[in-house]
Amino acid sequence: MNQDALKKAAAQAALEEIRALAPNAIIGVGTGSTVNYFIDALAHSALPLRGAVSSSEASSRRLAAHGIALISLDDIETLPAYIDGADEIDPGFNMIKGGGGALTREKIVAAVAQRFICIGDASKKVSVLGRFPLPVEVIPMARAQVAREIARLTGGIPRWREGFVTDNGNHILDIHGLAIPNPAALETELNQITGVVTNGLFARRGADVLLLAAPSGVERSERG
């Protein structure tokens, strides 16, 4: 199976996870290539959902194109499930996200979800986070100062993602050369740097369920 086939398999497995939700439920939907397959599968599933809260403009456009209602996060208090991918996942269900640049809105939607269902292929699982460069969303005027502070704090190498602007109008620094044995601690430290909006470590709010596709099938694992 190629990577696209694996992503489709994980997306299909996520449909089964939400099939038991009550009619007219609202779900959270993330961003990225694997999530795109989920949105497409959701549109053809006939599941009786009320709609979705989207984590990016790109996902909103895809949902709307399929006729799936978009719900504002301001109009709800909680979501039964949030479905999204990840760039890396460690054995503790901590993740690096933000390769597509939607990390802030993804983190906001995940924060109100009762269950975070992470979908992807098995290559995303690593023993220690950091091989994938860690994205950090920053206020544009603070970019250089934040880069210097991150380099001092972590020893990593910040690189500006030139030509890219987030849906929030901000910049992304991708931090290379990290090994992250304590993701929750680093997540907090980075967020304390003035000028940082948030970073791509999802440890304080990690995944609850992993659906990782391999040629042998989709492996399901649950936190705890």
PyMOL CGO cylinders between C-alpha atoms (Angstrom):
from pymol import cmd
from pymol.cgo import CYLINDER

trace = [
    CYLINDER, 0.00, 0.00, 0.00, 1.25, 3.50, -0.79, 0.3, 1, 1, 1, 1, 1, 1,
    CYLINDER, 1.25, 3.50, -0.79, 0.99, 6.37, 1.68, 0.3, 1, 1, 1, 1, 1, 1,
    CYLINDER, 0.99, 6.37, 1.68, -2.23, 7.73, 0.18, 0.3, 1, 1, 1, 1, 1, 1,
    CYLINDER, -2.23, 7.73, 0.18, -3.88, 4.33, 0.58, 0.3, 1, 1, 1, 1, 1, 1,
    CYLINDER, -3.88, 4.33, 0.58, -2.76, 4.20, 4.21, 0.3, 1, 1, 1, 1, 1, 1,
    CYLINDER, -2.76, 4.20, 4.21, -4.17, 7.67, 4.87, 0.3, 1, 1, 1, 1, 1, 1,
    CYLINDER, -4.17, 7.67, 4.87, -7.50, 6.63, 3.33, 0.3, 1, 1, 1, 1, 1, 1,
    CYLINDER, -7.50, 6.63, 3.33, -7.60, 3.54, 5.54, 0.3, 1, 1, 1, 1, 1, 1,
    CYLINDER, -7.60, 3.54, 5.54, -7.01, 5.61, 8.68, 0.3, 1, 1, 1, 1, 1, 1,
    CYLINDER, -7.01, 5.61, 8.68, -9.67, 8.10, 7.60, 0.3, 1, 1, 1, 1, 1, 1,
    CYLINDER, -9.67, 8.10, 7.60, -12.18, 5.31, 7.06, 0.3, 1, 1, 1, 1, 1, 1,
    CYLINDER, -12.18, 5.31, 7.06, -11.42, 3.89, 10.50, 0.3, 1, 1, 1, 1, 1, 1,
    CYLINDER, -11.42, 3.89, 10.50, -12.18, 7.30, 12.02, 0.3, 1, 1, 1, 1, 1, 1,
    CYLINDER, -12.18, 7.30, 12.02, -15.68, 7.14, 10.56, 0.3, 1, 1, 1, 1, 1, 1,
    CYLINDER, -15.68, 7.14, 10.56, -16.31, 4.01, 12.60, 0.3, 1, 1, 1, 1, 1, 1,
    CYLINDER, -16.31, 4.01, 12.60, -15.18, 5.85, 15.74, 0.3, 1, 1, 1, 1, 1, 1,
    CYLINDER, -15.18, 5.85, 15.74, -17.81, 8.56, 15.30, 0.3, 1, 1, 1, 1, 1, 1,
    CYLINDER, -17.81, 8.56, 15.30, -20.59, 6.36, 13.95, 0.3, 1, 1, 1, 1, 1, 1,
    CYLINDER, -20.59, 6.36, 13.95, -21.93, 5.77, 17.47, 0.3, 1, 1, 1, 1, 1, 1,
    CYLINDER, -21.93, 5.77, 17.47, -22.34, 9.48, 18.19, 0.3, 1, 1, 1, 1, 1, 1,
    CYLINDER, -22.34, 9.48, 18.19, -25.85, 10.73, 18.78, 0.3, 1, 1, 1, 1, 1, 1,
    CYLINDER, -25.85, 10.73, 18.78, -27.73, 12.05, 15.75, 0.3, 1, 1, 1, 1, 1, 1,
    CYLINDER, -27.73, 12.05, 15.75, -27.11, 15.76, 15.12, 0.3, 1, 1, 1, 1, 1, 1,
    CYLINDER, -27.11, 15.76, 15.12, -23.76, 15.66, 16.92, 0.3, 1, 1, 1, 1, 1, 1,
    CYLINDER, -23.76, 15.66, 16.92, -21.12, 18.24, 16.05, 0.3, 1, 1, 1, 1, 1, 1,
    CYLINDER, -21.12, 18.24, 16.05, -17.54, 17.08, 15.59, 0.3, 1, 1, 1, 1, 1, 1,
    CYLINDER, -17.54, 17.08, 15.59, -14.23, 18.89, 15.36, 0.3, 1, 1, 1, 1, 1, 1,
    CYLINDER, -14.23, 18.89, 15.36, -12.27, 18.50, 12.14, 0.3, 1, 1, 1, 1, 1, 1,
    CYLINDER, -12.27, 18.50, 12.14, -8.56, 19.17, 11.79, 0.3, 1, 1, 1, 1, 1, 1,
    CYLINDER, -8.56, 19.17, 11.79, -6.33, 20.00, 8.85, 0.3, 1, 1, 1, 1, 1, 1,
    CYLINDER, -6.33, 20.00, 8.85, -4.02, 18.19, 6.47, 0.3, 1, 1, 1, 1, 1, 1,
    CYLINDER, -4.02, 18.19, 6.47, -3.88, 15.54, 3.78, 0.3, 1, 1, 1, 1, 1, 1,
    CYLINDER, -3.88, 15.54, 3.78, -5.13, 12.68, 5.96, 0.3, 1, 1, 1, 1, 1, 1,
    CYLINDER, -5.13, 12.68, 5.96, -7.98, 14.82, 7.27, 0.3, 1, 1, 1, 1, 1, 1,
    CYLINDER, -7.98, 14.82, 7.27, -8.90, 15.68, 3.69, 0.3, 1, 1, 1, 1, 1, 1,
    CYLINDER, -8.90, 15.68, 3.69, -9.53, 11.98, 3.09, 0.3, 1, 1, 1, 1, 1, 1,
    CYLINDER, -9.53, 11.98, 3.09, -11.64, 11.91, 6.26, 0.3, 1, 1, 1, 1, 1, 1,
    CYLINDER, -11.64, 11.91, 6.26, -13.73, 14.88, 5.10, 0.3, 1, 1, 1, 1, 1, 1,
    CYLINDER, -13.73, 14.88, 5.10, -14.31, 13.21, 1.74, 0.3, 1, 1, 1, 1, 1, 1,
    CYLINDER, -14.31, 13.21, 1.74, -15.30, 9.94, 3.43, 0.3, 1, 1, 1, 1, 1, 1,
    CYLINDER, -15.30, 9.94, 3.43, -17.56, 11.78, 5.88, 0.3, 1, 1, 1, 1, 1, 1,
    CYLINDER, -17.56, 11.78, 5.88, -19.37, 13.47, 3.00, 0.3, 1, 1, 1, 1, 1, 1,
    CYLINDER, -19.37, 13.47, 3.00, -20.25, 10.09, 1.46, 0.3, 1, 1, 1, 1, 1, 1,
    CYLINDER, -20.25, 10.09, 1.46, -21.07, 8.33, 4.73, 0.3, 1, 1, 1, 1, 1, 1,
    CYLINDER, -21.07, 8.33, 4.73, -24.62, 9.63, 5.31, 0.3, 1, 1, 1, 1, 1, 1,
    CYLINDER, -24.62, 9.63, 5.31, -23.86, 9.90, 9.03, 0.3, 1, 1, 1, 1, 1, 1,
    CYLINDER, -23.86, 9.90, 9.03, -26.53, 12.09, 10.68, 0.3, 1, 1, 1, 1, 1, 1,
    CYLINDER, -26.53, 12.09, 10.68, -24.23, 14.81, 11.98, 0.3, 1, 1, 1, 1, 1, 1,
    CYLINDER, -24.23, 14.81, 11.98, -25.35, 18.39, 12.54, 0.3, 1, 1, 1, 1, 1, 1,
    CYLINDER, -25.35, 18.39, 12.54, -22.06, 19.79, 11.28, 0.3, 1, 1, 1, 1, 1, 1,
    CYLINDER, -22.06, 19.79, 11.28, -18.41, 20.40, 12.06, 0.3, 1, 1, 1, 1, 1, 1,
    CYLINDER, -18.41, 20.40, 12.06, -16.13, 22.90, 13.75, 0.3, 1, 1, 1, 1, 1, 1,
    CYLINDER, -16.13, 22.90, 13.75, -13.14, 23.41, 11.47, 0.3, 1, 1, 1, 1, 1, 1,
    CYLINDER, -13.14, 23.41, 11.47, -9.56, 24.16, 12.47, 0.3, 1, 1, 1, 1, 1, 1,
    CYLINDER, -9.56, 24.16, 12.47, -8.55, 26.00, 9.28, 0.3, 1, 1, 1, 1, 1, 1,
    CYLINDER, -8.55, 26.00, 9.28, -9.79, 27.95, 6.29, 0.3, 1, 1, 1, 1, 1, 1,
    CYLINDER, -9.79, 27.95, 6.29, -8.65, 25.11, 4.01, 0.3, 1, 1, 1, 1, 1, 1,
    CYLINDER, -8.65, 25.11, 4.01, -10.73, 22.51, 5.88, 0.3, 1, 1, 1, 1, 1, 1,
    CYLINDER, -10.73, 22.51, 5.88, -13.68, 24.91, 6.04, 0.3, 1, 1, 1, 1, 1, 1,
    CYLINDER, -13.68, 24.91, 6.04, -13.64, 25.25, 2.26, 0.3, 1, 1, 1, 1, 1, 1,
    CYLINDER, -13.64, 25.25, 2.26, -13.51, 21.48, 1.78, 0.3, 1, 1, 1, 1, 1, 1,
    CYLINDER, -13.51, 21.48, 1.78, -16.31, 20.85, 4.27, 0.3, 1, 1, 1, 1, 1, 1,
    CYLINDER, -16.31, 20.85, 4.27, -18.49, 23.53, 2.68, 0.3, 1, 1, 1, 1, 1, 1,
    CYLINDER, -18.49, 23.53, 2.68, -17.85, 22.16, -0.80, 0.3, 1, 1, 1, 1, 1, 1,
    CYLINDER, -17.85, 22.16, -0.80, -19.29, 18.85, 0.38, 0.3, 1, 1, 1, 1, 1, 1,
    CYLINDER, -19.29, 18.85, 0.38, -22.32, 20.55, 1.91, 0.3, 1, 1, 1, 1, 1, 1,
    CYLINDER, -22.32, 20.55, 1.91, -21.26, 19.86, 5.51, 0.3, 1, 1, 1, 1, 1, 1,
    CYLINDER, -21.26, 19.86, 5.51, -22.47, 22.63, 7.80, 0.3, 1, 1, 1, 1, 1, 1,
    CYLINDER, -22.47, 22.63, 7.80, -19.82, 24.76, 9.48, 0.3, 1, 1, 1, 1, 1, 1,
    CYLINDER, -19.82, 24.76, 9.48, -20.44, 25.50, 13.15, 0.3, 1, 1, 1, 1, 1, 1,
    CYLINDER, -20.44, 25.50, 13.15, -18.75, 28.32, 15.06, 0.3, 1, 1, 1, 1, 1, 1,
    CYLINDER, -18.75, 28.32, 15.06, -16.85, 27.28, 18.16, 0.3, 1, 1, 1, 1, 1, 1,
    CYLINDER, -16.85, 27.28, 18.16, -18.44, 30.24, 19.93, 0.3, 1, 1, 1, 1, 1, 1,
    CYLINDER, -18.44, 30.24, 19.93, -21.84, 28.56, 19.60, 0.3, 1, 1, 1, 1, 1, 1,
    CYLINDER, -21.84, 28.56, 19.60, -20.96, 25.38, 21.49, 0.3, 1, 1, 1, 1, 1, 1,
    CYLINDER, -20.96, 25.38, 21.49, -19.42, 24.40, 24.82, 0.3, 1, 1, 1, 1, 1, 1,
    CYLINDER, -19.42, 24.40, 24.82, -17.91, 21.03, 23.98, 0.3, 1, 1, 1, 1, 1, 1,
    CYLINDER, -17.91, 21.03, 23.98, -17.36, 18.53, 21.16, 0.3, 1, 1, 1, 1, 1, 1,
    CYLINDER, -17.36, 18.53, 21.16, -17.72, 14.76, 21.54, 0.3, 1, 1, 1, 1, 1, 1,
    CYLINDER, -17.72, 14.76, 21.54, -14.78, 14.13, 19.19, 0.3, 1, 1, 1, 1, 1, 1,
    CYLINDER, -14.78, 14.13, 19.19, -12.02, 15.91, 17.31, 0.3, 1, 1, 1, 1, 1, 1,
    CYLINDER, -12.02, 15.91, 17.31, -10.40, 14.16, 14.35, 0.3, 1, 1, 1, 1, 1, 1,
    CYLINDER, -10.40, 14.16, 14.35, -6.98, 15.29, 13.17, 0.3, 1, 1, 1, 1, 1, 1,
    CYLINDER, -6.98, 15.29, 13.17, -3.62, 14.02, 12.01, 0.3, 1, 1, 1, 1, 1, 1,
    CYLINDER, -3.62, 14.02, 12.01, -0.11, 14.51, 13.40, 0.3, 1, 1, 1, 1, 1, 1,
    CYLINDER, -0.11, 14.51, 13.40, 3.43, 14.91, 12.12, 0.3, 1, 1, 1, 1, 1, 1,
    CYLINDER, 3.43, 14.91, 12.12, 4.92, 12.80, 14.94, 0.3, 1, 1, 1, 1, 1, 1,
    CYLINDER, 4.92, 12.80, 14.94, 3.51, 10.78, 17.83, 0.3, 1, 1, 1, 1, 1, 1,
    CYLINDER, 3.51, 10.78, 17.83, 5.46, 9.35, 20.75, 0.3, 1, 1, 1, 1, 1, 1,
    CYLINDER, 5.46, 9.35, 20.75, 4.56, 6.35, 22.98, 0.3, 1, 1, 1, 1, 1, 1,
    CYLINDER, 4.56, 6.35, 22.98, 2.82, 8.68, 25.47, 0.3, 1, 1, 1, 1, 1, 1,
    CYLINDER, 2.82, 8.68, 25.47, 0.40, 9.94, 22.77, 0.3, 1, 1, 1, 1, 1, 1,
    CYLINDER, 0.40, 9.94, 22.77, 2.17, 13.31, 22.72, 0.3, 1, 1, 1, 1, 1, 1,
    CYLINDER, 2.17, 13.31, 22.72, 2.34, 14.83, 19.26, 0.3, 1, 1, 1, 1, 1, 1,
    CYLINDER, 2.34, 14.83, 19.26, 4.06, 17.37, 17.05, 0.3, 1, 1, 1, 1, 1, 1,
    CYLINDER, 4.06, 17.37, 17.05, 1.54, 19.10, 14.80, 0.3, 1, 1, 1, 1, 1, 1,
    CYLINDER, 1.54, 19.10, 14.80, 1.61, 22.15, 12.57, 0.3, 1, 1, 1, 1, 1, 1,
    CYLINDER, 1.61, 22.15, 12.57, 3.34, 21.01, 9.42, 0.3, 1, 1, 1, 1, 1, 1,
    CYLINDER, 3.34, 21.01, 9.42, 0.42, 22.61, 7.58, 0.3, 1, 1, 1, 1, 1, 1,
    CYLINDER, 0.42, 22.61, 7.58, 0.57, 25.73, 9.73, 0.3, 1, 1, 1, 1, 1, 1,
    CYLINDER, 0.57, 25.73, 9.73, -2.83, 25.38, 11.44, 0.3, 1, 1, 1, 1, 1, 1,
    CYLINDER, -2.83, 25.38, 11.44, -1.48, 24.49, 14.88, 0.3, 1, 1, 1, 1, 1, 1,
    CYLINDER, -1.48, 24.49, 14.88, -3.12, 27.32, 16.84, 0.3, 1, 1, 1, 1, 1, 1,
    CYLINDER, -3.12, 27.32, 16.84, -6.65, 26.70, 15.64, 0.3, 1, 1, 1, 1, 1, 1,
    CYLINDER, -6.65, 26.70, 15.64, -6.09, 22.95, 15.91, 0.3, 1, 1, 1, 1, 1, 1,
    CYLINDER, -6.09, 22.95, 15.91, -5.04, 23.38, 19.53, 0.3, 1, 1, 1, 1, 1, 1,
    CYLINDER, -5.04, 23.38, 19.53, -8.11, 25.54, 20.25, 0.3, 1, 1, 1, 1, 1, 1,
    CYLINDER, -8.11, 25.54, 20.25, -10.55, 23.01, 18.80, 0.3, 1, 1, 1, 1, 1, 1,
    CYLINDER, -10.55, 23.01, 18.80, -8.79, 20.10, 20.50, 0.3, 1, 1, 1, 1, 1, 1,
    CYLINDER, -8.79, 20.10, 20.50, -9.09, 21.88, 23.85, 0.3, 1, 1, 1, 1, 1, 1,
    CYLINDER, -9.09, 21.88, 23.85, -12.90, 21.64, 23.83, 0.3, 1, 1, 1, 1, 1, 1,
    CYLINDER, -12.90, 21.64, 23.83, -13.11, 18.04, 22.58, 0.3, 1, 1, 1, 1, 1, 1,
    CYLINDER, -13.11, 18.04, 22.58, -13.95, 15.16, 24.87, 0.3, 1, 1, 1, 1, 1, 1,
    CYLINDER, -13.95, 15.16, 24.87, -11.91, 12.78, 22.68, 0.3, 1, 1, 1, 1, 1, 1,
    CYLINDER, -11.91, 12.78, 22.68, -9.01, 13.53, 20.34, 0.3, 1, 1, 1, 1, 1, 1,
    CYLINDER, -9.01, 13.53, 20.34, -8.87, 10.88, 17.62, 0.3, 1, 1, 1, 1, 1, 1,
    CYLINDER, -8.87, 10.88, 17.62, -5.56, 11.05, 15.79, 0.3, 1, 1, 1, 1, 1, 1,
    CYLINDER, -5.56, 11.05, 15.79, -5.37, 9.49, 12.33, 0.3, 1, 1, 1, 1, 1, 1,
    CYLINDER, -5.37, 9.49, 12.33, -2.36, 8.80, 10.15, 0.3, 1, 1, 1, 1, 1, 1,
    CYLINDER, -2.36, 8.80, 10.15, 0.03, 6.16, 8.89, 0.3, 1, 1, 1, 1, 1, 1,
    CYLINDER, 0.03, 6.16, 8.89, 2.29, 4.14, 11.16, 0.3, 1, 1, 1, 1, 1, 1,
    CYLINDER, 2.29, 4.14, 11.16, 5.42, 6.06, 10.11, 0.3, 1, 1, 1, 1, 1, 1,
    CYLINDER, 5.42, 6.06, 10.11, 4.28, 8.96, 12.32, 0.3, 1, 1, 1, 1, 1, 1,
    CYLINDER, 4.28, 8.96, 12.32, 5.11, 6.98, 15.48, 0.3, 1, 1, 1, 1, 1, 1,
    CYLINDER, 5.11, 6.98, 15.48, 8.56, 7.72, 16.95, 0.3, 1, 1, 1, 1, 1, 1,
    CYLINDER, 8.56, 7.72, 16.95, 10.32, 6.87, 20.20, 0.3, 1, 1, 1, 1, 1, 1,
    CYLINDER, 10.32, 6.87, 20.20, 11.21, 10.52, 20.95, 0.3, 1, 1, 1, 1, 1, 1,
    CYLINDER, 11.21, 10.52, 20.95, 9.68, 13.62, 19.37, 0.3, 1, 1, 1, 1, 1, 1,
    CYLINDER, 9.68, 13.62, 19.37, 11.85, 16.06, 17.46, 0.3, 1, 1, 1, 1, 1, 1,
    CYLINDER, 11.85, 16.06, 17.46, 12.88, 14.48, 14.18, 0.3, 1, 1, 1, 1, 1, 1,
    CYLINDER, 12.88, 14.48, 14.18, 10.10, 16.50, 12.55, 0.3, 1, 1, 1, 1, 1, 1,
    CYLINDER, 10.10, 16.50, 12.55, 10.86, 20.23, 12.94, 0.3, 1, 1, 1, 1, 1, 1,
    CYLINDER, 10.86, 20.23, 12.94, 8.72, 21.76, 15.68, 0.3, 1, 1, 1, 1, 1, 1,
    CYLINDER, 8.72, 21.76, 15.68, 6.48, 24.58, 14.38, 0.3, 1, 1, 1, 1, 1, 1,
    CYLINDER, 6.48, 24.58, 14.38, 6.03, 27.68, 16.52, 0.3, 1, 1, 1, 1, 1, 1,
    CYLINDER, 6.03, 27.68, 16.52, 3.51, 30.37, 15.54, 0.3, 1, 1, 1, 1, 1, 1,
    CYLINDER, 3.51, 30.37, 15.54, 4.82, 33.86, 16.30, 0.3, 1, 1, 1, 1, 1, 1,
    CYLINDER, 4.82, 33.86, 16.30, 3.67, 37.47, 16.04, 0.3, 1, 1, 1, 1, 1, 1,
    CYLINDER, 3.67, 37.47, 16.04, 5.49, 38.83, 12.94, 0.3, 1, 1, 1, 1, 1, 1,
    CYLINDER, 5.49, 38.83, 12.94, 7.26, 41.74, 14.68, 0.3, 1, 1, 1, 1, 1, 1,
    CYLINDER, 7.26, 41.74, 14.68, 8.68, 39.34, 17.28, 0.3, 1, 1, 1, 1, 1, 1,
    CYLINDER, 8.68, 39.34, 17.28, 9.98, 36.70, 14.86, 0.3, 1, 1, 1, 1, 1, 1,
    CYLINDER, 9.98, 36.70, 14.86, 13.71, 37.42, 15.14, 0.3, 1, 1, 1, 1, 1, 1,
    CYLINDER, 13.71, 37.42, 15.14, 13.65, 37.90, 18.91, 0.3, 1, 1, 1, 1, 1, 1,
    CYLINDER, 13.65, 37.90, 18.91, 11.63, 34.73, 19.42, 0.3, 1, 1, 1, 1, 1, 1,
    CYLINDER, 11.63, 34.73, 19.42, 14.07, 32.80, 17.21, 0.3, 1, 1, 1, 1, 1, 1,
    CYLINDER, 14.07, 32.80, 17.21, 17.02, 33.95, 19.31, 0.3, 1, 1, 1, 1, 1, 1,
    CYLINDER, 17.02, 33.95, 19.31, 15.26, 33.04, 22.55, 0.3, 1, 1, 1, 1, 1, 1,
    CYLINDER, 15.26, 33.04, 22.55, 14.24, 29.60, 21.28, 0.3, 1, 1, 1, 1, 1, 1,
    CYLINDER, 14.24, 29.60, 21.28, 17.80, 28.87, 20.14, 0.3, 1, 1, 1, 1, 1, 1,
    CYLINDER, 17.80, 28.87, 20.14, 19.11, 29.90, 23.56, 0.3, 1, 1, 1, 1, 1, 1,
    CYLINDER, 19.11, 29.90, 23.56, 16.50, 27.89, 25.43, 0.3, 1, 1, 1, 1, 1, 1,
    CYLINDER, 16.50, 27.89, 25.43, 16.52, 24.67, 23.40, 0.3, 1, 1, 1, 1, 1, 1,
    CYLINDER, 16.52, 24.67, 23.40, 19.74, 24.57, 21.39, 0.3, 1, 1, 1, 1, 1, 1,
    CYLINDER, 19.74, 24.57, 21.39, 17.59, 23.97, 18.33, 0.3, 1, 1, 1, 1, 1, 1,
    CYLINDER, 17.59, 23.97, 18.33, 17.87, 25.80, 15.02, 0.3, 1, 1, 1, 1, 1, 1,
    CYLINDER, 17.87, 25.80, 15.02, 14.86, 28.04, 14.23, 0.3, 1, 1, 1, 1, 1, 1,
    CYLINDER, 14.86, 28.04, 14.23, 14.10, 28.59, 10.56, 0.3, 1, 1, 1, 1, 1, 1,
    CYLINDER, 14.10, 28.59, 10.56, 11.50, 31.04, 9.33, 0.3, 1, 1, 1, 1, 1, 1,
    CYLINDER, 11.50, 31.04, 9.33, 8.94, 29.42, 7.03, 0.3, 1, 1, 1, 1, 1, 1,
    CYLINDER, 8.94, 29.42, 7.03, 9.30, 32.13, 4.42, 0.3, 1, 1, 1, 1, 1, 1,
    CYLINDER, 9.30, 32.13, 4.42, 6.35, 32.96, 2.22, 0.3, 1, 1, 1, 1, 1, 1,
    CYLINDER, 6.35, 32.96, 2.22, 3.86, 31.38, 4.61, 0.3, 1, 1, 1, 1, 1, 1,
    CYLINDER, 3.86, 31.38, 4.61, 1.30, 33.27, 6.70, 0.3, 1, 1, 1, 1, 1, 1,
    CYLINDER, 1.30, 33.27, 6.70, -1.09, 31.47, 9.07, 0.3, 1, 1, 1, 1, 1, 1,
    CYLINDER, -1.09, 31.47, 9.07, -4.86, 31.89, 8.99, 0.3, 1, 1, 1, 1, 1, 1,
    CYLINDER, -4.86, 31.89, 8.99, -4.31, 34.20, 11.97, 0.3, 1, 1, 1, 1, 1, 1,
    CYLINDER, -4.31, 34.20, 11.97, -1.92, 36.47, 10.03, 0.3, 1, 1, 1, 1, 1, 1,
    CYLINDER, -1.92, 36.47, 10.03, 1.20, 35.25, 11.84, 0.3, 1, 1, 1, 1, 1, 1,
    CYLINDER, 1.20, 35.25, 11.84, 4.53, 33.65, 10.94, 0.3, 1, 1, 1, 1, 1, 1,
    CYLINDER, 4.53, 33.65, 10.94, 5.90, 30.14, 11.60, 0.3, 1, 1, 1, 1, 1, 1,
    CYLINDER, 5.90, 30.14, 11.60, 9.33, 29.25, 12.93, 0.3, 1, 1, 1, 1, 1, 1,
    CYLINDER, 9.33, 29.25, 12.93, 10.27, 25.59, 12.39, 0.3, 1, 1, 1, 1, 1, 1,
    CYLINDER, 10.27, 25.59, 12.39, 12.73, 24.38, 15.04, 0.3, 1, 1, 1, 1, 1, 1,
    CYLINDER, 12.73, 24.38, 15.04, 15.22, 21.81, 13.76, 0.3, 1, 1, 1, 1, 1, 1,
    CYLINDER, 15.22, 21.81, 13.76, 17.65, 19.62, 15.66, 0.3, 1, 1, 1, 1, 1, 1,
    CYLINDER, 17.65, 19.62, 15.66, 15.56, 18.88, 18.74, 0.3, 1, 1, 1, 1, 1, 1,
    CYLINDER, 15.56, 18.88, 18.74, 15.10, 15.77, 20.86, 0.3, 1, 1, 1, 1, 1, 1,
    CYLINDER, 15.10, 15.77, 20.86, 12.08, 16.21, 23.15, 0.3, 1, 1, 1, 1, 1, 1,
    CYLINDER, 12.08, 16.21, 23.15, 11.98, 13.67, 26.00, 0.3, 1, 1, 1, 1, 1, 1,
    CYLINDER, 11.98, 13.67, 26.00, 9.62, 15.86, 28.07, 0.3, 1, 1, 1, 1, 1, 1,
    CYLINDER, 9.62, 15.86, 28.07, 7.10, 17.36, 25.62, 0.3, 1, 1, 1, 1, 1, 1,
    CYLINDER, 7.10, 17.36, 25.62, 4.76, 18.84, 28.24, 0.3, 1, 1, 1, 1, 1, 1,
    CYLINDER, 4.76, 18.84, 28.24, 7.55, 20.80, 29.92, 0.3, 1, 1, 1, 1, 1, 1,
    CYLINDER, 7.55, 20.80, 29.92, 8.88, 22.18, 26.62, 0.3, 1, 1, 1, 1, 1, 1,
    CYLINDER, 8.88, 22.18, 26.62, 5.37, 23.05, 25.45, 0.3, 1, 1, 1, 1, 1, 1,
    CYLINDER, 5.37, 23.05, 25.45, 4.92, 25.22, 28.53, 0.3, 1, 1, 1, 1, 1, 1,
    CYLINDER, 4.92, 25.22, 28.53, 8.37, 26.82, 28.30, 0.3, 1, 1, 1, 1, 1, 1,
    CYLINDER, 8.37, 26.82, 28.30, 7.97, 27.82, 24.68, 0.3, 1, 1, 1, 1, 1, 1,
    CYLINDER, 7.97, 27.82, 24.68, 4.54, 29.30, 25.27, 0.3, 1, 1, 1, 1, 1, 1,
    CYLINDER, 4.54, 29.30, 25.27, 6.03, 31.61, 27.92, 0.3, 1, 1, 1, 1, 1, 1,
    CYLINDER, 6.03, 31.61, 27.92, 8.24, 33.39, 25.37, 0.3, 1, 1, 1, 1, 1, 1,
    CYLINDER, 8.24, 33.39, 25.37, 6.81, 36.81, 24.60, 0.3, 1, 1, 1, 1, 1, 1,
    CYLINDER, 6.81, 36.81, 24.60, 5.69, 36.91, 20.98, 0.3, 1, 1, 1, 1, 1, 1,
    CYLINDER, 5.69, 36.91, 20.98, 4.86, 33.20, 20.75, 0.3, 1, 1, 1, 1, 1, 1,
    CYLINDER, 4.86, 33.20, 20.75, 1.20, 32.51, 19.97, 0.3, 1, 1, 1, 1, 1, 1,
    CYLINDER, 1.20, 32.51, 19.97, 1.56, 28.77, 20.57, 0.3, 1, 1, 1, 1, 1, 1,
    CYLINDER, 1.56, 28.77, 20.57, 3.77, 25.86, 19.55, 0.3, 1, 1, 1, 1, 1, 1,
    CYLINDER, 3.77, 25.86, 19.55, 3.12, 22.57, 17.82, 0.3, 1, 1, 1, 1, 1, 1,
    CYLINDER, 3.12, 22.57, 17.82, 3.61, 20.32, 20.84, 0.3, 1, 1, 1, 1, 1, 1,
    CYLINDER, 3.61, 20.32, 20.84, 0.31, 18.66, 21.76, 0.3, 1, 1, 1, 1, 1, 1,
    CYLINDER, 0.31, 18.66, 21.76, 1.26, 17.20, 25.13, 0.3, 1, 1, 1, 1, 1, 1,
    CYLINDER, 1.26, 17.20, 25.13, -0.90, 19.10, 27.60, 0.3, 1, 1, 1, 1, 1, 1,
    CYLINDER, -0.90, 19.10, 27.60, -3.74, 17.99, 25.36, 0.3, 1, 1, 1, 1, 1, 1,
    CYLINDER, -3.74, 17.99, 25.36, -2.51, 14.90, 23.55, 0.3, 1, 1, 1, 1, 1, 1,
    CYLINDER, -2.51, 14.90, 23.55, -4.40, 12.26, 21.63, 0.3, 1, 1, 1, 1, 1, 1,
    CYLINDER, -4.40, 12.26, 21.63, -6.88, 9.90, 23.30, 0.3, 1, 1, 1, 1, 1, 1,
    CYLINDER, -6.88, 9.90, 23.30, -7.15, 7.42, 20.42, 0.3, 1, 1, 1, 1, 1, 1,
    CYLINDER, -7.15, 7.42, 20.42, -4.61, 6.59, 17.70, 0.3, 1, 1, 1, 1, 1, 1,
    CYLINDER, -4.61, 6.59, 17.70, -5.68, 5.09, 14.39, 0.3, 1, 1, 1, 1, 1, 1,
    CYLINDER, -5.68, 5.09, 14.39, -2.44, 4.36, 12.54, 0.3, 1, 1, 1, 1, 1, 1,
    CYLINDER, -2.44, 4.36, 12.54, -2.57, 2.54, 9.23, 0.3, 1, 1, 1, 1, 1, 1,
    CYLINDER, -2.57, 2.54, 9.23, 0.05, 0.01, 8.11, 0.3, 1, 1, 1, 1, 1, 1,
    CYLINDER, 0.05, 0.01, 8.11, 0.01, -2.48, 5.23, 0.3, 1, 1, 1, 1, 1, 1,
    CYLINDER, 0.01, -2.48, 5.23, -1.30, -5.08, 7.69, 0.3, 1, 1, 1, 1, 1, 1,
    CYLINDER, -1.30, -5.08, 7.69, -4.27, -2.91, 8.68, 0.3, 1, 1, 1, 1, 1, 1,
    CYLINDER, -4.27, -2.91, 8.68, -5.23, -0.04, 10.97, 0.3, 1, 1, 1, 1, 1, 1,
    CYLINDER, -5.23, -0.04, 10.97, -3.85, -0.33, 14.48, 0.3, 1, 1, 1, 1, 1, 1,
    CYLINDER, -3.85, -0.33, 14.48, -6.13, 1.19, 17.13, 0.3, 1, 1, 1, 1, 1, 1,
    CYLINDER, -6.13, 1.19, 17.13, -4.69, 2.18, 20.49, 0.3, 1, 1, 1, 1, 1, 1,
    CYLINDER, -4.69, 2.18, 20.49, -6.18, 4.18, 23.33, 0.3, 1, 1, 1, 1, 1, 1,
    CYLINDER, -6.18, 4.18, 23.33, -4.55, 6.23, 26.07, 0.3, 1, 1, 1, 1, 1, 1,
    CYLINDER, -4.55, 6.23, 26.07, -4.62, 4.44, 29.41, 0.3, 1, 1, 1, 1, 1, 1,
]
cmd.load_cgo(trace, "trace")
